[in-house]
Structure formats: structure tokens, C-alpha cells
Amino acid sequence: MLRITLIYQDNETVTLGLDGNLVGAFVSTLKNECLNYKDKKNMTVILDFSGVYYIDPNGVKILESINDEKLRIVNCPIFIEKLLENLTSIKKGDV
């Protein structure tokens, strides 16, 4: 299960907090949320991974496929950061 929570939003940026496991159908749900803000609303999406406990290979692939200057990942646990090391959008520290 993955819970996606709107933490912050203004005209240019949205921060989504993720809690749980990024697996199965939740991968598509996250992709759709990101694309909705990035492409339809032209906003930068910040994903707070501090509550993510596991990410499956499909989750990694989806994040790689939507990765661009409008996507940032913050507060990533070390073990997930290693899985996502090819993404240049990972930022350490707080939002």
C-alpha cells in the first residue's frame, strides 16, 4: 500500500509525501499523479520519500521514465537512494 499526501502546493510547485511501498498498482497511481502536475499543470513535483519502505523494479523504471527537471525526490532513505542512483533529481535533506 502507498499513501500519497499533498504536503504543499503553490502556483509552481507541489510537494507530495509518500508513505508505504511503491509496488504494483501504486506505481501507476504515482506516475499519473506526477504527470498530472508536471505535464497538465506545468508544475515542479517534489516527492518526499521519507515514508517509503520499499520500491519494486517497476517503481524504479517509472521514476526513471518520468524523470526530468520538473521532478525532484527528497528525503530518500539510503537503501532506496541506492536503487534510484541513476536519477539526477534526488536531493538529500529537507524540502
Secondary structure, DSSP 8 states (H G I E B T S, - for coil): -EEEEEEEE-SSEEEEEEEEEE-THHHHHHHHHHHIIIIIS--EEEEEEEEEEEE-HHHHHHHHHH-STTEEEES--HHHHHHTTT-TTEE-S--
